[in-house]
Amino acid sequence: MYVTMMMTDQIPLELPPLLNGEVAMMPHLVNGETAQQVILVQVNPGETFTIRAEDGTLQCIQGPAEVPMMSPNGSIPPIHVPPGYISQVIEDSTGVRRVVVTPQSPECYPPSYSSAMSPTHHLPPYLTHHPHFIQNSHAAYYPPVTVPGDMPPQFFPQHHLPPTIYGEQEIIPLYGMSSYITREDQYSKPPHKKLKDRQIDRQNRLNSPPASLYKSSCTTVYNGYTKGHGGSGGGSSGGGGGSGGGPGIKKTERRARSSPKGNDTDLQEYELEVKKVQDILSGIEKPQVSNIQARAVVLSWAPPAGLSCGPHGGLSFPYSYEVALSDKGRDGKYKIIYSGEELGCNLKDLRPATDYHVRVYAMYNSVKGSCSEPVSFTTHSCAPECPFPPKLAHRSKSSLTLQWKAPIDNGSKITNYLLEWDEGKRNSGFRQCFFGSQKHCKLTKLCPAVGYTFRLAARNDIGTSGYSQEVVCYTLGNIPQMPSAPRLVRAGVTWVTLQWNKPEGCSPEEVITYTLEIQEDEHDNHFHPKYTGEDLTCTVKNLKRSTQYKFRLTASNMEGKSCPSEVLVCTTSPDRPGPPTRPLIRGPVTAHGFSVKWDPPKDNGGSEILKYLLEITDGNFEANQWEVAYSGSATEYVFTHLKPGTLYKLRACCISTGGHSQCSESLPVRTLRIAPRQCQPPRVSGRPKHKEVHLEWDVPESESGSEVSEYSVEMTEPEDLASEVYHGPELACTVGNLLPGTVYRFRVRALNDGGYGPYSDVSEITTAAGPPGQCKGPGISFTPDGRVLVCWESPESSGADISEYRLEWGEDEESLELIYHGPDTCFEIRDLLPAAQYCCRLQAFNPAGAGPYSELVLCQTPASAPDPISTLCVLENEPPTTHPDSPSVCLVLNWEEPCDNGSEILAYNIDFGDKSVTVGNTTSHVLRDLLPETTYRIRIQAINEIGAGPFSQFIKAKTRPLPPSPPRLECAAAGPQSLKLKWGDSNSKTHAAGDMAFTLQLEDRNKRFISIYRGPSHTYKVQRLAEFTCYSFRIQAASEAGEGPFSETYTFSTTKSVPPTLKAPRVTQLEGNSCEIFWETVPSMKGDPVSYVLQVLVGRESEYKQVYKGEEATFQISGLQSNTEYRFRVCACRRCLDTAQELSGAFSPSTAFALQRSEVLLTGDVASLGHPKMKSMMPTDEQFAALIVLGFATLSILFAFILQYFLMK
């Protein structure tokens, strides 16, 4: 259920469709100053909307309908939900509030409703007065809207509503008829016959819970009662009780389809059961009254006579009671004041000294009995009710006349009234000013224009009532004189404090109200009120700074208002100015000074700027010591005589009549530094090497004292080419990549914040001699006989002759090995692998050391014929799907691919016997068209572009014998549900017992064969078949030689089944010397009719005689003899229509019968006994056998314990 609320101007022209069970609240309608709200309740088809009015009556509206209701104070009416449901208020972004009614446990729903919108099931009316459902007993009124002009046309109700006012309404959403609305008015008047039938039919279809509800796995609470499994609330019980009703009420089932005749029968049974329950519930006695007080009384009653023991008698629904009260006499109108399961209640909030009549109803589920006899009682008298405040009848400057109305006396006449006042002293105690029986009082000798506070109480013979609300009454006075002009106490930036005196001629007790008026705009001559009160001082806030204002004062009392006072002109103080802008650098920054400029503040605070202060601080920012560098009216300043390379911070502020402004943001400025002086020439550290030298230098002098950040070293080569070889903060560097025995010139300079200094003088340095240079890569050539010739050239000598060369050779760089060292420039290599990758490198030596290795040279040797195949084998267990040929006439070869020696393998030659075949580049081949059980010698060789490689070694392989043929399949025995098949000869000497295996397959409905047996046996029984049905089979034989072919398809059919064995027949004695035999029936079997054969054994005869054969299940026999035992048995016979064959089943157990003159028959059949107590006295044969076995087992256990006891002793 949804309850939606929105404003009147937000009414949509077309409302969206509501969900099942929604209640939409419509917009506010504003009349005068009271905000009203229209609630539109949409009732869906099949639902009932119930409203409880202030007088206790209920009105039910059947859907579909739209019911408009009005809420005078805009509150949401109470929505009463059944147990297991909760209501939540949700407000969306548009301000629309929705009250959503949802279940607490969504997993326990009746199967006929969804968990999202589960209906609210039959809420009993007594729950509407239960404290759990009503939080506020005095709610607002919600009258229905009766004026169509107040609402749009689409909101007109579809059902006419009476124009009555519903006070304290309660909305009870029901999904059914109003049978649960138990008011005595509805029960006192019998409904119309058609209306009654319609109500019963609707109750059966809607109000009754679904049948599946009683079979649910979880317990669901509806109507305040618990419904669970059939064992607790849904199963049938003896005594005529049902699962969902009280004593004698049968549960009605919801049927989707039923005949009109069945519905009429169910309705008649339901009415009879309801009548029985109503008769029981109507027998309740009248209640007992005790502990009578002025406003409360205790009621108690006993349950109706004939109810079960215990609180509820163990039934699925508890009994409940309703108490009706009337204060209009015995035959007046009664209202329900209590509904619950207790046998007593406390009635409160009664009227004192009032006659009441009370009666009680008993209820069970939805059935309510007649009321009991009413019992009367009268509440006691008490003190009067609290009176209303006294009213002012007349006043003058010195007197007040008050009068009042008498309150309710509560059964005892009011004797006196007590009037108290505060004597015109505010916040003081009250004193008595009148005590008597009159309802008026005049007070004299009062002060003019003074307020007096009064309160009233009433007294009777029992006690005194509470005091009424306090009321203030004023005496007449004169209009105050014109007050003097207000005085300025203090003025601020946005406020002023004013003070004034009381006008002349006013007494201290007279209450004067002052109104302070202000004129804010010079162009506006009107004064506006700024303050109204009784204080003699006022602070006017939210004014403009440095602005002139005019004030005047007026005084007023109960008699009137005085003339305005003279005008006071005052001005607010100016505010302090804002900070100036951040200082900016104007022009270049030098080592000793710079120029700065700033702008005036955007806000001067309402007054002129008198002067500016420019503050400066040096690099000591931690101390934060600011010094004033300039003070004046100018907005720029030039700094001189500053320290070079120093960081300064600047900020500005200003001063006006409003005060000292805050400082602006600081500006950091650093003065320029002075470049360092000339450095000393660099010097060599240690001895020069052949490719590098290590240089050092000293720190130069600096006038500014700033540190050197970095150095730059310049080198000049022999070709007079200058380049920078070092750039960094260190005082030393290493210059590499030099030529051995060469003269180089070096110089250095320093850098700081002031820039680079001059270069130093030049230093000339000569490098030492070095090892030889890097050799070029050696040249490689191949000879026809497979050798490799390596040759190389001599590198640069670097000032010394080369003494030897070293040549390294290998397959990769990690496996290089020294293969030659000497002064020659050529070397020959032999015994290398064909088509292999090799690499080499060269190094030269002289007296100064070894030169660097040459670049790595790669080469590859020429290719050759393939290597011989090392692995050749025959696959024995190759699956038949890969090679469909029989292993008796083929061999599957497999081998590993040999090394191709640099040329891809193109084919293979296979020799077997006197034959040879050539296959492509593969590693397997099938030799076909071979002889069975024959041995072959096989070898293979590989071929590439270079030529054929050598043959592999010979291997021997033998083909398998031929697989066996399928045997003949025969049916050894056929049954109604099984077929026993056999095949072959189990005594055959051709194959041993474990050499042959068979596979039996059955054809299914999709014409596919499935294997049902695989093994060495020659027989198999196929079970779980349908009777008189044809099945197709095929068989296959398999041996070590492989699996043979499948046989042809064989078709066999099952037989027809015989009827089952019947239970022992039942025999019933008839009048005279006759009896009637009954037996169970067997349905027709596959369309074949079933007949029955009845046999009897008379006395001590040894053979049974057939006395009946036919399709009936009963037979009567007459002419029986007394004191003679007859035994009857019966069997079923199936008559096959297609074959005209008759199949007879086994006979049933026999039943003994003898004619007896007494009413109790002593027979062996339980079914033939007439009295229920004799059913268990004559056991059947199976029960008798079980008793014998149980007796023997008990004796065996007893003997075992005895033997064990004596042996242990």
URHU-V616276 format. One record per residue. N is the residue number from 1. RES is the residue in three letters. SS is DSSP state (A for helix, B for strand, O for the rest). Layout:
BEGIN
n: <N/N>
res: <RES/RES>
ss: <SS/SS>
END
This chain:
BEGIN
n: <1/2/3/4/5/6/7/8/9/10/11/12/13/14/15/16/17/18/19/20/21/22/23/24/25/26/27/28/29/30/31/32/33/34/35/36/37/38/39/40/41/42/43/44/45/46/47/48/49/50/51/52/53/54/55/56/57/58/59/60/61/62/63/64/65/66/67/68/69/70/71/72/73/74/75/76/77/78/79/80/81/82/83/84/85/86/87/88/89/90/91/92/93/94/95/96/97/98/99/100/101/102/103/104/105/106/107/108/109/110/111/112/113/114/115/116/117/118/119/120/121/122/123/124/125/126/127/128/129/130/131/132/133/134/135/136/137/138/139/140/141/142/143/144/145/146/147/148/149/150/151/152/153/154/155/156/157/158/159/160/161/162/163/164/165/166/167/168/169/170/171/172/173/174/175/176/177/178/179/180/181/182/183/184/185/186/187/188/189/190/191/192/193/194/195/196/197/198/199/200/201/202/203/204/205/206/207/208/209/210/211/212/213/214/215/216/217/218/219/220/221/222/223/224/225/226/227/228/229/230/231/232/233/234/235/236/237/238/239/240/241/242/243/244/245/246/247/248/249/250/251/252/253/254/255/256/257/258/259/260/261/262/263/264/265/266/267/268/269/270/271/272/273/274/275/276/277/278/279/280/281/282/283/284/285/286/287/288/289/290/291/292/293/294/295/296/297/298/299/300/301/302/303/304/305/306/307/308/309/310/311/312/313/314/315/316/317/318/319/320/321/322/323/324/325/326/327/328/329/330/331/332/333/334/335/336/337/338/339/340/341/342/343/344/345/346/347/348/349/350/351/352/353/354/355/356/357/358/359/360/361/362/363/364/365/366/367/368/369/370/371/372/373/374/375/376/377/378/379/380/381/382/383/384/385/386/387/388/389/390/391/392/393/394/395/396/397/398/399/400/401/402/403/404/405/406/407/408/409/410/411/412/413/414/415/416/417/418/419/420/421/422/423/424/425/426/427/428/429/430/431/432/433/434/435/436/437/438/439/440/441/442/443/444/445/446/447/448/449/450/451/452/453/454/455/456/457/458/459/460/461/462/463/464/465/466/467/468/469/470/471/472/473/474/475/476/477/478/479/480/481/482/483/484/485/486/487/488/489/490/491/492/493/494/495/496/497/498/499/500/501/502/503/504/505/506/507/508/509/510/511/512/513/514/515/516/517/518/519/520/521/522/523/524/525/526/527/528/529/530/531/532/533/534/535/536/537/538/539/540/541/542/543/544/545/546/547/548/549/550/551/552/553/554/555/556/557/558/559/560/561/562/563/564/565/566/567/568/569/570/571/572/573/574/575/576/577/578/579/580/581/582/583/584/585/586/587/588/589/590/591/592/593/594/595/596/597/598/599/600/601/602/603/604/605/606/607/608/609/610/611/612/613/614/615/616/617/618/619/620/621/622/623/624/625/626/627/628/629/630/631/632/633/634/635/636/637/638/639/640/641/642/643/644/645/646/647/648/649/650/651/652/653/654/655/656/657/658/659/660/661/662/663/664/665/666/667/668/669/670/671/672/673/674/675/676/677/678/679/680/681/682/683/684/685/686/687/688/689/690/691/692/693/694/695/696/697/698/699/700/701/702/703/704/705/706/707/708/709/710/711/712/713/714/715/716/717/718/719/720/721/722/723/724/725/726/727/728/729/730/731/732/733/734/735/736/737/738/739/740/741/742/743/744/745/746/747/748/749/750/751/752/753/754/755/756/757/758/759/760/761/762/763/764/765/766/767/768/769/770/771/772/773/774/775/776/777/778/779/780/781/782/783/784/785/786/787/788/789/790/791/792/793/794/795/796/797/798/799/800/801/802/803/804/805/806/807/808/809/810/811/812/813/814/815/816/817/818/819/820/821/822/823/824/825/826/827/828/829/830/831/832/833/834/835/836/837/838/839/840/841/842/843/844/845/846/847/848/849/850/851/852/853/854/855/856/857/858/859/860/861/862/863/864/865/866/867/868/869/870/871/872/873/874/875/876/877/878/879/880/881/882/883/884/885/886/887/888/889/890/891/892/893/894/895/896/897/898/899/900/901/902/903/904/905/906/907/908/909/910/911/912/913/914/915/916/917/918/919/920/921/922/923/924/925/926/927/928/929/930/931/932/933/934/935/936/937/938/939/940/941/942/943/944/945/946/947/948/949/950/951/952/953/954/955/956/957/958/959/960/961/962/963/964/965/966/967/968/969/970/971/972/973/974/975/976/977/978/979/980/981/982/983/984/985/986/987/988/989/990/991/992/993/994/995/996/997/998/999/1000/1001/1002/1003/1004/1005/1006/1007/1008/1009/1010/1011/1012/1013/1014/1015/1016/1017/1018/1019/1020/1021/1022/1023/1024/1025/1026/1027/1028/1029/1030/1031/1032/1033/1034/1035/1036/1037/1038/1039/1040/1041/1042/1043/1044/1045/1046/1047/1048/1049/1050/1051/1052/1053/1054/1055/1056/1057/1058/1059/1060/1061/1062/1063/1064/1065/1066/1067/1068/1069/1070/1071/1072/1073/1074/1075/1076/1077/1078/1079/1080/1081/1082/1083/1084/1085/1086/1087/1088/1089/1090/1091/1092/1093/1094/1095/1096/1097/1098/1099/1100/1101/1102/1103/1104/1105/1106/1107/1108/1109/1110/1111/1112/1113/1114/1115/1116/1117/1118/1119/1120/1121/1122/1123/1124/1125/1126/1127/1128/1129/1130/1131/1132/1133/1134/1135/1136/1137/1138/1139/1140/1141/1142/1143/1144/1145/1146/1147/1148/1149/1150/1151/1152/1153/1154/1155/1156/1157/1158/1159/1160/1161/1162/1163/1164/1165/1166/1167/1168/1169/1170/1171/1172/1173/1174/1175/1176/1177/1178/1179/1180/1181/1182/1183/1184/1185/1186/1187/1188/1189/1190/1191/1192/1193/1194/1195/1196/1197/1198/1199/1200/1201/1202/1203/1204/1205/1206/1207/1208/1209>
res: <MET/TYR/VAL/THR/MET/MET/MET/THR/ASP/GLN/ILE/PRO/LEU/GLU/LEU/PRO/PRO/LEU/LEU/ASN/GLY/GLU/VAL/ALA/MET/MET/PRO/HIS/LEU/VAL/ASN/GLY/GLU/THR/ALA/GLN/GLN/VAL/ILE/LEU/VAL/GLN/VAL/ASN/PRO/GLY/GLU/THR/PHE/THR/ILE/ARG/ALA/GLU/ASP/GLY/THR/LEU/GLN/CYS/ILE/GLN/GLY/PRO/ALA/GLU/VAL/PRO/MET/MET/SER/PRO/ASN/GLY/SER/ILE/PRO/PRO/ILE/HIS/VAL/PRO/PRO/GLY/TYR/ILE/SER/GLN/VAL/ILE/GLU/ASP/SER/THR/GLY/VAL/ARG/ARG/VAL/VAL/VAL/THR/PRO/GLN/SER/PRO/GLU/CYS/TYR/PRO/PRO/SER/TYR/SER/SER/ALA/MET/SER/PRO/THR/HIS/HIS/LEU/PRO/PRO/TYR/LEU/THR/HIS/HIS/PRO/HIS/PHE/ILE/GLN/ASN/SER/HIS/ALA/ALA/TYR/TYR/PRO/PRO/VAL/THR/VAL/PRO/GLY/ASP/MET/PRO/PRO/GLN/PHE/PHE/PRO/GLN/HIS/HIS/LEU/PRO/PRO/THR/ILE/TYR/GLY/GLU/GLN/GLU/ILE/ILE/PRO/LEU/TYR/GLY/MET/SER/SER/TYR/ILE/THR/ARG/GLU/ASP/GLN/TYR/SER/LYS/PRO/PRO/HIS/LYS/LYS/LEU/LYS/ASP/ARG/GLN/ILE/ASP/ARG/GLN/ASN/ARG/LEU/ASN/SER/PRO/PRO/ALA/SER/LEU/TYR/LYS/SER/SER/CYS/THR/THR/VAL/TYR/ASN/GLY/TYR/THR/LYS/GLY/HIS/GLY/GLY/SER/GLY/GLY/GLY/SER/SER/GLY/GLY/GLY/GLY/GLY/SER/GLY/GLY/GLY/PRO/GLY/ILE/LYS/LYS/THR/GLU/ARG/ARG/ALA/ARG/SER/SER/PRO/LYS/GLY/ASN/ASP/THR/ASP/LEU/GLN/GLU/TYR/GLU/LEU/GLU/VAL/LYS/LYS/VAL/GLN/ASP/ILE/LEU/SER/GLY/ILE/GLU/LYS/PRO/GLN/VAL/SER/ASN/ILE/GLN/ALA/ARG/ALA/VAL/VAL/LEU/SER/TRP/ALA/PRO/PRO/ALA/GLY/LEU/SER/CYS/GLY/PRO/HIS/GLY/GLY/LEU/SER/PHE/PRO/TYR/SER/TYR/GLU/VAL/ALA/LEU/SER/ASP/LYS/GLY/ARG/ASP/GLY/LYS/TYR/LYS/ILE/ILE/TYR/SER/GLY/GLU/GLU/LEU/GLY/CYS/ASN/LEU/LYS/ASP/LEU/ARG/PRO/ALA/THR/ASP/TYR/HIS/VAL/ARG/VAL/TYR/ALA/MET/TYR/ASN/SER/VAL/LYS/GLY/SER/CYS/SER/GLU/PRO/VAL/SER/PHE/THR/THR/HIS/SER/CYS/ALA/PRO/GLU/CYS/PRO/PHE/PRO/PRO/LYS/LEU/ALA/HIS/ARG/SER/LYS/SER/SER/LEU/THR/LEU/GLN/TRP/LYS/ALA/PRO/ILE/ASP/ASN/GLY/SER/LYS/ILE/THR/ASN/TYR/LEU/LEU/GLU/TRP/ASP/GLU/GLY/LYS/ARG/ASN/SER/GLY/PHE/ARG/GLN/CYS/PHE/PHE/GLY/SER/GLN/LYS/HIS/CYS/LYS/LEU/THR/LYS/LEU/CYS/PRO/ALA/VAL/GLY/TYR/THR/PHE/ARG/LEU/ALA/ALA/ARG/ASN/ASP/ILE/GLY/THR/SER/GLY/TYR/SER/GLN/GLU/VAL/VAL/CYS/TYR/THR/LEU/GLY/ASN/ILE/PRO/GLN/MET/PRO/SER/ALA/PRO/ARG/LEU/VAL/ARG/ALA/GLY/VAL/THR/TRP/VAL/THR/LEU/GLN/TRP/ASN/LYS/PRO/GLU/GLY/CYS/SER/PRO/GLU/GLU/VAL/ILE/THR/TYR/THR/LEU/GLU/ILE/GLN/GLU/ASP/GLU/HIS/ASP/ASN/HIS/PHE/HIS/PRO/LYS/TYR/THR/GLY/GLU/ASP/LEU/THR/CYS/THR/VAL/LYS/ASN/LEU/LYS/ARG/SER/THR/GLN/TYR/LYS/PHE/ARG/LEU/THR/ALA/SER/ASN/MET/GLU/GLY/LYS/SER/CYS/PRO/SER/GLU/VAL/LEU/VAL/CYS/THR/THR/SER/PRO/ASP/ARG/PRO/GLY/PRO/PRO/THR/ARG/PRO/LEU/ILE/ARG/GLY/PRO/VAL/THR/ALA/HIS/GLY/PHE/SER/VAL/LYS/TRP/ASP/PRO/PRO/LYS/ASP/ASN/GLY/GLY/SER/GLU/ILE/LEU/LYS/TYR/LEU/LEU/GLU/ILE/THR/ASP/GLY/ASN/PHE/GLU/ALA/ASN/GLN/TRP/GLU/VAL/ALA/TYR/SER/GLY/SER/ALA/THR/GLU/TYR/VAL/PHE/THR/HIS/LEU/LYS/PRO/GLY/THR/LEU/TYR/LYS/LEU/ARG/ALA/CYS/CYS/ILE/SER/THR/GLY/GLY/HIS/SER/GLN/CYS/SER/GLU/SER/LEU/PRO/VAL/ARG/THR/LEU/ARG/ILE/ALA/PRO/ARG/GLN/CYS/GLN/PRO/PRO/ARG/VAL/SER/GLY/ARG/PRO/LYS/HIS/LYS/GLU/VAL/HIS/LEU/GLU/TRP/ASP/VAL/PRO/GLU/SER/GLU/SER/GLY/SER/GLU/VAL/SER/GLU/TYR/SER/VAL/GLU/MET/THR/GLU/PRO/GLU/ASP/LEU/ALA/SER/GLU/VAL/TYR/HIS/GLY/PRO/GLU/LEU/ALA/CYS/THR/VAL/GLY/ASN/LEU/LEU/PRO/GLY/THR/VAL/TYR/ARG/PHE/ARG/VAL/ARG/ALA/LEU/ASN/ASP/GLY/GLY/TYR/GLY/PRO/TYR/SER/ASP/VAL/SER/GLU/ILE/THR/THR/ALA/ALA/GLY/PRO/PRO/GLY/GLN/CYS/LYS/GLY/PRO/GLY/ILE/SER/PHE/THR/PRO/ASP/GLY/ARG/VAL/LEU/VAL/CYS/TRP/GLU/SER/PRO/GLU/SER/SER/GLY/ALA/ASP/ILE/SER/GLU/TYR/ARG/LEU/GLU/TRP/GLY/GLU/ASP/GLU/GLU/SER/LEU/GLU/LEU/ILE/TYR/HIS/GLY/PRO/ASP/THR/CYS/PHE/GLU/ILE/ARG/ASP/LEU/LEU/PRO/ALA/ALA/GLN/TYR/CYS/CYS/ARG/LEU/GLN/ALA/PHE/ASN/PRO/ALA/GLY/ALA/GLY/PRO/TYR/SER/GLU/LEU/VAL/LEU/CYS/GLN/THR/PRO/ALA/SER/ALA/PRO/ASP/PRO/ILE/SER/THR/LEU/CYS/VAL/LEU/GLU/ASN/GLU/PRO/PRO/THR/THR/HIS/PRO/ASP/SER/PRO/SER/VAL/CYS/LEU/VAL/LEU/ASN/TRP/GLU/GLU/PRO/CYS/ASP/ASN/GLY/SER/GLU/ILE/LEU/ALA/TYR/ASN/ILE/ASP/PHE/GLY/ASP/LYS/SER/VAL/THR/VAL/GLY/ASN/THR/THR/SER/HIS/VAL/LEU/ARG/ASP/LEU/LEU/PRO/GLU/THR/THR/TYR/ARG/ILE/ARG/ILE/GLN/ALA/ILE/ASN/GLU/ILE/GLY/ALA/GLY/PRO/PHE/SER/GLN/PHE/ILE/LYS/ALA/LYS/THR/ARG/PRO/LEU/PRO/PRO/SER/PRO/PRO/ARG/LEU/GLU/CYS/ALA/ALA/ALA/GLY/PRO/GLN/SER/LEU/LYS/LEU/LYS/TRP/GLY/ASP/SER/ASN/SER/LYS/THR/HIS/ALA/ALA/GLY/ASP/MET/ALA/PHE/THR/LEU/GLN/LEU/GLU/ASP/ARG/ASN/LYS/ARG/PHE/ILE/SER/ILE/TYR/ARG/GLY/PRO/SER/HIS/THR/TYR/LYS/VAL/GLN/ARG/LEU/ALA/GLU/PHE/THR/CYS/TYR/SER/PHE/ARG/ILE/GLN/ALA/ALA/SER/GLU/ALA/GLY/GLU/GLY/PRO/PHE/SER/GLU/THR/TYR/THR/PHE/SER/THR/THR/LYS/SER/VAL/PRO/PRO/THR/LEU/LYS/ALA/PRO/ARG/VAL/THR/GLN/LEU/GLU/GLY/ASN/SER/CYS/GLU/ILE/PHE/TRP/GLU/THR/VAL/PRO/SER/MET/LYS/GLY/ASP/PRO/VAL/SER/TYR/VAL/LEU/GLN/VAL/LEU/VAL/GLY/ARG/GLU/SER/GLU/TYR/LYS/GLN/VAL/TYR/LYS/GLY/GLU/GLU/ALA/THR/PHE/GLN/ILE/SER/GLY/LEU/GLN/SER/ASN/THR/GLU/TYR/ARG/PHE/ARG/VAL/CYS/ALA/CYS/ARG/ARG/CYS/LEU/ASP/THR/ALA/GLN/GLU/LEU/SER/GLY/ALA/PHE/SER/PRO/SER/THR/ALA/PHE/ALA/LEU/GLN/ARG/SER/GLU/VAL/LEU/LEU/THR/GLY/ASP/VAL/ALA/SER/LEU/GLY/HIS/PRO/LYS/MET/LYS/SER/MET/MET/PRO/THR/ASP/GLU/GLN/PHE/ALA/ALA/LEU/ILE/VAL/LEU/GLY/PHE/ALA/THR/LEU/SER/ILE/LEU/PHE/ALA/PHE/ILE/LEU/GLN/TYR/PHE/LEU/MET/LYS>
ss: <O/O/O/B/B/O/O/A/A/A/O/O/O/O/O/O/O/O/O/O/O/O/O/B/B/B/B/B/B/B/B/O/O/B/B/B/B/B/B/B/B/B/B/O/O/O/O/B/B/B/B/B/O/O/O/O/O/B/B/B/B/B/O/O/B/B/B/B/B/B/B/O/O/O/O/O/O/O/B/O/O/O/O/O/B/B/B/B/B/B/B/O/O/O/O/O/B/B/B/B/B/B/B/O/O/O/O/O/O/O/O/O/O/O/O/O/O/O/O/O/O/O/O/O/A/A/A/A/A/O/O/O/O/O/O/O/O/O/O/O/O/B/B/B/O/O/O/A/A/A/O/O/A/A/A/O/O/O/O/O/O/O/O/O/O/O/O/O/O/B/B/B/B/B/O/O/O/A/A/A/O/O/O/A/A/A/A/A/O/O/O/O/A/A/A/A/A/A/A/A/A/A/A/A/A/A/A/O/O/O/A/A/A/A/A/O/O/O/O/B/B/B/O/O/B/B/B/O/O/A/A/A/A/A/O/O/O/O/O/O/O/O/O/O/O/O/O/O/O/O/O/O/O/O/O/O/O/O/O/A/A/A/A/A/A/A/A/A/A/A/A/A/A/A/A/A/A/A/A/A/A/O/O/O/O/O/O/B/B/B/O/O/O/O/O/O/B/B/B/B/O/O/O/O/O/O/O/O/O/O/O/O/O/O/O/O/O/O/B/B/B/B/B/B/B/B/O/O/O/O/O/O/O/O/B/B/B/B/B/B/O/O/O/B/B/B/B/O/O/O/O/O/O/O/B/B/B/B/B/B/B/B/B/B/O/O/B/B/O/O/O/O/O/O/B/B/B/B/O/O/O/O/O/O/O/O/O/O/O/O/B/B/B/B/B/O/O/O/O/B/B/B/B/O/O/O/O/O/O/O/O/O/O/B/B/B/B/B/B/B/B/O/O/O/O/O/O/O/O/O/B/B/B/B/B/B/O/O/O/B/B/B/B/O/O/O/O/O/O/O/B/B/B/B/B/B/B/B/B/B/O/O/O/B/O/O/O/O/O/O/B/B/B/B/O/O/O/O/O/O/O/O/O/O/O/O/B/B/B/B/B/O/O/O/O/B/B/B/B/O/O/O/O/O/O/O/O/O/O/O/O/O/B/B/B/B/B/B/B/O/O/O/O/O/O/O/O/B/B/B/B/B/B/O/O/O/B/B/B/B/O/O/O/O/O/O/O/B/B/B/B/B/B/B/B/B/O/O/O/O/B/O/O/O/O/O/O/B/B/B/B/O/O/O/O/O/O/O/O/O/O/O/O/B/B/B/O/O/O/O/O/O/O/B/B/B/B/O/O/O/O/O/O/O/O/O/O/O/B/B/B/B/B/B/B/B/B/O/O/O/O/O/O/O/O/O/B/B/B/B/B/B/O/O/O/B/B/B/B/O/O/O/O/O/O/O/B/B/B/B/B/B/B/B/B/B/O/O/B/B/O/O/O/O/O/O/B/B/B/B/O/O/O/O/O/O/O/O/O/O/O/O/B/B/O/O/O/O/O/O/O/O/B/B/B/B/O/O/O/O/O/O/O/O/O/O/O/O/O/B/B/B/B/B/B/B/O/O/O/O/O/B/B/B/B/B/B/B/O/O/O/B/B/B/B/O/O/O/O/O/O/O/B/B/B/B/B/B/B/B/B/B/O/O/B/B/O/O/O/O/O/O/B/B/B/B/O/O/O/O/O/O/O/O/O/O/O/O/B/B/B/B/O/O/O/O/O/B/B/B/B/O/O/O/O/O/O/O/O/O/O/B/B/B/B/B/B/B/B/B/O/O/A/A/A/O/B/B/B/B/B/B/O/O/O/B/B/B/B/O/O/O/O/O/O/O/B/B/B/B/B/B/B/B/B/B/O/O/B/B/O/O/O/O/O/O/B/B/B/B/O/O/O/O/O/O/O/O/O/O/O/B/B/B/O/O/O/O/O/O/O/O/O/O/O/O/O/O/O/O/B/B/B/B/B/O/O/O/O/O/O/O/O/O/B/B/B/B/B/B/B/B/O/O/B/B/B/B/B/O/O/O/O/B/B/B/B/O/O/O/O/O/O/O/B/B/B/B/B/B/B/B/B/B/O/O/O/B/O/O/O/O/O/O/B/B/B/B/O/O/O/O/O/O/O/O/O/O/B/B/B/B/B/B/O/O/O/O/B/B/B/B/B/O/O/O/O/O/O/O/O/O/O/O/O/O/B/B/B/B/B/B/B/O/O/O/O/O/B/B/B/B/B/B/B/O/O/O/B/B/B/B/O/O/O/O/O/O/O/B/B/B/B/B/B/B/B/B/B/O/O/B/B/B/B/B/O/O/O/B/B/B/B/O/O/O/O/O/O/O/O/O/O/O/O/B/B/B/B/O/O/O/O/B/B/B/B/B/O/O/O/O/O/O/B/O/O/B/B/B/B/B/B/B/B/B/B/B/O/O/O/O/O/O/B/B/B/B/B/B/O/O/O/B/B/B/B/B/O/O/O/B/O/O/B/B/B/B/B/B/B/B/B/B/B/O/O/O/O/O/O/B/B/B/O/O/O/O/O/O/B/B/B/B/B/O/O/O/O/O/O/O/O/O/O/A/A/A/O/O/O/A/A/A/O/O/O/O/O/O/A/A/A/A/A/A/A/A/A/A/A/A/A/A/A/A/A/A/A/A/A/A/A/A/A/A/A/A/O>
END
